């Protein structure tokens, strides 16, 4: 996550079939937060945010997200917590919880935008293979 300048990662992205996400929106990327079994208990408002994904290299677009969310989760010790988040943190939580539910940010896009990104990803991956 940090090597790719990401702000979040879901366990399934690294082959771990657990409902765990890590988010770190701190300026220095030195405050990771682990959320186990996160679930939304409230979502409000709307915002557009720039979205990208470590699973879809070098692909970014604006997506519509809730502007504020409340999430219930467990920490690494099993204690239950509630987190209220807005803005970037709310968007990041939605993005990572989507991964736990089998969704990518492109699933929130129109068919045309999704096709453009899929084409770009294929091209990027092909170029990486040729340069390896």
GIRAQUI-V634411 format. One record per residue. N is the residue number from 1. SS is DSSP state (H for helix, E for strand, L for the rest). NEAR is the number of other C-alpha atoms within 12 Angstrom. D_CENTER is the distance of its C-alpha to the mean C-alpha in Angstrom with 2 decimals. Layout:
n	ss	near	d_center
N	SS	NEAR	D_CENTER
N	SS	NEAR	D_CENTER
This chain:
n	ss	near	d_center
1	L	23	10.76
2	L	19	13.52
3	L	10	15.60
4	L	16	13.23
5	L	20	12.65
6	L	28	8.94
7	L	34	7.83
8	E	41	5.54
9	E	39	6.31
10	E	40	7.21
11	H	28	10.96
12	H	24	11.42
13	H	28	10.01
14	H	17	13.07
15	L	14	15.40
16	L	14	15.52
17	L	16	15.97
18	L	19	15.22
19	L	28	13.14
20	E	33	11.80
21	E	39	8.71
22	E	38	9.33
23	E	35	8.44
24	L	27	10.95
25	L	27	11.49
26	L	17	15.19
27	L	12	17.26
28	L	12	18.51
29	L	19	15.40
30	L	14	17.71
31	L	15	16.47
32	L	21	13.90
33	E	27	13.41
34	E	28	13.20
35	E	36	12.71
36	E	29	14.59
37	E	29	14.90
38	E	35	12.88
39	E	29	14.06
40	E	26	14.36
41	E	17	17.96
42	E	20	17.98
43	E	25	16.19
44	E	19	18.17
45	L	17	18.62
46	L	17	16.94
47	E	21	15.49
48	E	19	14.53
49	E	25	11.89
50	E	20	11.34
51	E	35	8.18
52	E	29	7.90
53	E	31	6.59
54	L	28	8.57
55	L	33	9.68
56	E	25	11.23
57	E	24	13.09
58	E	23	14.36
59	E	28	13.11
60	E	24	12.16
61	E	23	13.16
62	E	21	13.28
63	E	27	11.79
64	E	24	13.19
65	E	30	11.50
66	L	27	13.45
67	L	26	14.73
68	E	26	15.19
69	E	32	14.18
70	E	25	15.91
71	E	28	14.41
72	E	24	16.81
73	E	29	16.08
74	E	22	18.20
75	L	22	18.39
76	L	16	19.58
77	L	11	23.10
78	L	13	22.49
79	L	14	23.10
80	E	17	21.50
81	E	22	19.93
82	E	21	18.76
83	E	26	16.40
84	E	23	16.79
85	E	27	14.26
86	E	26	14.65
87	H	25	13.48
88	H	27	10.74
89	H	29	10.10
90	H	36	10.13
91	H	38	7.70
92	H	38	5.12
93	H	44	6.38
94	H	41	6.47
95	H	40	3.17
96	H	42	3.34
97	H	37	6.86
98	H	31	6.98
99	H	34	6.80
100	H	30	9.54
101	L	24	11.30
102	L	18	11.50
103	L	20	9.67
104	L	29	8.02
105	H	36	7.70
106	H	32	11.31
107	H	23	12.40
108	H	22	12.51
109	L	23	14.87
110	L	16	18.60
111	H	12	20.13
112	H	13	21.44
113	H	20	18.28
114	H	23	16.57
115	H	16	19.71
116	H	18	19.72
117	H	30	16.31
118	H	25	17.31
119	H	18	20.58
120	H	19	19.19
121	H	24	17.04
122	H	19	20.24
123	H	18	22.26
124	H	19	20.11
125	H	19	20.20
126	H	14	23.92
127	H	13	24.64
128	H	13	23.02
129	H	10	25.18
130	H	9	28.23
131	H	8	27.83
132	L	7	27.30
